[in-house]
Amino acid sequence: IREKSGFFSILRLNGLIVGIAQLIRYPSDLKKVTLKTLCIAQDLKGLRRPENTSAREREMKLSERLLRAVLEFARSEKSTLYLTRLTGEGEMYLKHQIDRLAPEYGVEIKYSRGS
């Protein structure tokens, strides 16, 4: 969902919202966006998962789908993606995905101190 102030990506499986990502534009520079939120539902009961995959593996695959949507938006807007704060889980599970996927999309990533 594109908005003047940013972008939302909503991930649905079997009609349920299982993840959301939110990008916010910098008001002073519309070519800068920051990843405000990326969240995967922790309780995915009732959703089938492929055999031999853990809940963590499934969450990683879902988060990658959201990250790809975020990076596609940043690429289409020719924007730099700023990451101002990663939580402990974000640092452990998302940072390496972002670093791996960003070159594929040609998106520059800027981390603030502490991320």
Secondary structure per residue as TSV (DSSP state, phi and psi in degrees):
chain	resnum	aa	ss	phi	psi
A	1	I	-	360.0	115.4
A	2	R	E	-89.4	135.8
A	3	E	E	-132.8	162.9
A	4	K	T	-57.4	-38.9
A	5	S	T	-88.6	-4.3
A	6	G	E	165.1	-148.6
A	7	F	E	-149.6	139.8
A	8	F	E	-121.2	137.9
A	9	S	E	-120.4	127.1
A	10	I	E	-115.9	128.1
A	11	L	E	-104.7	123.5
A	12	R	E	-117.6	142.0
A	13	L	E	-134.6	130.2
A	14	N	T	51.3	36.5
A	15	G	T	80.4	-1.0
A	16	L	E	-104.7	140.7
A	17	I	E	-76.8	120.0
A	18	V	E	-115.7	-7.3
A	19	G	E	-163.0	156.2
A	20	I	E	-148.3	143.7
A	21	A	E	-129.0	143.9
A	22	Q	E	-132.0	127.6
A	23	L	E	-111.3	139.7
A	24	I	E	-118.7	134.2
A	25	R	E	-80.7	145.4
A	26	Y	E	-75.2	124.6
A	27	P	T	-61.0	-32.3
A	28	S	T	-81.4	-16.9
A	29	D	E	-151.5	102.4
A	30	L	E	-69.9	-6.7
A	31	K	E	-90.8	5.9
A	32	K	E	-115.2	131.4
A	33	V	E	-131.1	148.9
A	34	T	E	-120.0	140.2
A	35	L	E	-79.5	105.9
A	36	K	E	-83.0	-43.3
A	37	T	E	-144.4	137.8
A	38	L	E	-142.6	114.8
A	39	C	E	-135.2	132.0
A	40	I	E	-112.9	132.2
A	41	A	-	-57.6	132.6
A	42	Q	S	-79.3	-30.0
A	43	D	-	-103.0	93.8
A	44	L	-	-106.4	32.7
A	45	K	T	-59.5	142.9
A	46	G	T	90.1	-13.3
A	47	L	-	-95.8	126.5
A	48	R	-	-70.7	141.3
A	49	R	-	-119.9	149.8
A	50	P	-	-57.0	147.1
A	51	E	T	-58.3	151.4
A	52	N	T	63.1	26.9
A	53	T	-	-122.1	142.5
A	54	S	-	-87.0	166.9
A	55	A	H	-60.2	-38.5
A	56	R	H	-64.3	-42.5
A	57	E	H	-61.7	-40.3
A	58	R	H	-65.0	-43.8
A	59	E	H	-61.1	-38.8
A	60	M	H	-64.4	-40.8
A	61	K	H	-66.5	-39.4
A	62	L	H	-67.4	-42.7
A	63	S	H	-64.8	-34.5
A	64	E	H	-63.7	-39.2
A	65	R	H	-61.7	-42.1
A	66	L	H	-67.4	-42.4
A	67	L	H	-61.3	-39.0
A	68	R	H	-61.9	-39.2
A	69	A	H	-65.5	-41.4
A	70	V	H	-61.4	-47.6
A	71	L	H	-67.9	-35.5
A	72	E	H	-63.6	-41.3
A	73	F	H	-62.3	-48.9
A	74	A	H	-59.4	-41.3
A	75	R	H	-64.2	-45.0
A	76	S	H	-65.1	-27.2
A	77	E	T	-95.0	-0.6
A	78	K	T	53.2	45.3
A	79	S	-	-105.9	154.4
A	80	T	E	-90.0	135.4
A	81	L	E	-96.9	119.6
A	82	Y	E	-101.5	133.8
A	83	L	E	-115.4	107.5
A	84	T	-	-90.3	-25.9
A	85	R	-	-159.2	128.1
A	86	L	-	-114.7	134.8
A	87	T	-	-72.3	176.9
A	88	G	H	-56.1	-45.2
A	89	E	H	-68.0	-38.2
A	90	G	I	-62.2	-41.6
A	91	E	I	-63.8	-42.1
A	92	M	I	-73.0	-41.0
A	93	Y	I	-111.6	-25.4
A	94	L	I	-100.9	-35.6
A	95	K	H	-56.2	-45.6
A	96	H	H	-67.1	-32.7
A	97	Q	H	-66.4	-44.0
A	98	I	H	-61.6	-47.5
A	99	D	H	-62.8	-33.1
A	100	R	H	-75.9	-39.9
A	101	L	H	-84.5	-30.9
A	102	A	H	-55.2	-45.1
A	103	P	H	-62.4	-32.1
A	104	E	H	-61.0	-32.2
A	105	Y	H	-98.9	-6.6
A	106	G	T	69.2	31.0
A	107	V	-	-103.5	130.6
A	108	E	-	-79.7	133.9
A	109	I	E	-112.9	133.3
A	110	K	E	-122.6	124.7
A	111	Y	E	-101.9	138.1
A	112	S	-	-83.9	168.7
A	113	R	T	-57.9	141.4
A	114	G	T	90.2	-3.7
A	115	S	-	-105.9	360.0
